[in-house]
């Protein structure tokens, strides 16, 4: 008989932990393979196509008859406003109050435009660019929230994240890689949304728009608002990820988001109107809107012409508050992921 002598197995080297390949590439592949995420992105593309078609049908070159009808409408509105002010002036004299204080400043019809009363008007990129960028930023933020929540929520529901820890035991590295993939995806969603708006604006301006010159500083203000919209998409995606990671469920994270916006914020506004300056919704809008958002403090009652005090929620405050929400929620989820039992 003969015996075969087995050679001793050598100890694993430092590179053995990398035998499974790059964790980032694996997570990126896992992210792009999620069918629900693919469906969300597909629906977003279909929504953009529908918006382009609606825009092409809504805007157009008005005829002389359209302008005549619009002038008649504007004249009727101006006549109605002047008649109301005349009646208001009589009431002001009866109670001994100044007319301008009792009825407000007189009507300045020189600032009115006939185009505002047209049923069919050409697309004006100069006036629509800002609102369009804000609308697309809001849509991208909602999409990013859903993507962030379902990205980690699906990992918990399928227990893939627990199985992954057998391959990479470093929990902080695992969760950090998933966050990195999400940030990259949210950046892509935000940038794609703003590029889609620019493409839509160019199409509408070319096919059914006016070719009037754009005002000075147009592109600088628009691109700044779009950049803030991309930042909003990233921060909201992290909030969705953090909520789903805390509760380990996508549906529960969406429910928490709905309850916060529909119930909690409403209750806080009723309890103390001053708190509105620190709510997530107001600061999210203030982050993107050029110049920020003015918030009126109706808790201060005044009869003077100056009205209640107004507070400006700036772009900087909006970014800091939304960022603080994202940092607290995401940080709490990461801390619990590293510390708690996953079985």
C-alpha angles and dihedrals in degrees: 000000000000130000127214114221113217118218115237114259113246120237115263113266127225091266095059091088088065096055091105093059131241115342091209093054090047092051092046090053091047090051096050091046093059105113094203090056090048089051092050092051091046091052089049090056091048090049090053092050090050091050091052092051092048090049092051090051095044100049128055147131110297120224128228089261090055090053091048091052091047092052090052091051092049091049091051092051092048091049091050092050092049092049091051091050091050091054090045091052090056090052091048091054090047093057094038097245127137111261096230091050095044099040103023128241118328120268115271104203092174090083094055119104127213088216090068090065097049120113089206117033134163118259111264111204093188093062098032101045097081098045090043093053090049092048093050090046090055092049091048090050092053091047091047091051091053092046093048093048096046093043095065096023092061090049090057096043093051093039088231091134091059091049090048091060090065087063097039110021092184101102095189091053092049096050092040091054091050090050090049092053090049093050090051091049093046090051089052092049093049095047092044091052093053093044088050090053092050090049091048092048091050092050094049093045091049098044107028105005142097120262095214116140118269117244123257114276092019098130095042094055093042096049091046091054090047091051090052088049090056090050090051091053091053094048094046091048089055090050091053091047092048094050094048090046091052095051096028092227134092096210093050090051091052090048091052090050092051093048092049096052097036101038115011098047092045091051092049092051090052094045095050123355089202089069090067089083090066101043119117096235095052093046092047089056092043091054092061104028112091109250094010130257126298113222119201117217102220091177088081109076116207136164096197124109091251092068127204119335119274126213123201117223101204130207089254094052091046092054093046095048095046089045090051091052090050094046095049096045095042093043093051091050093049092048092051091045091055095042109033132078111265098195 
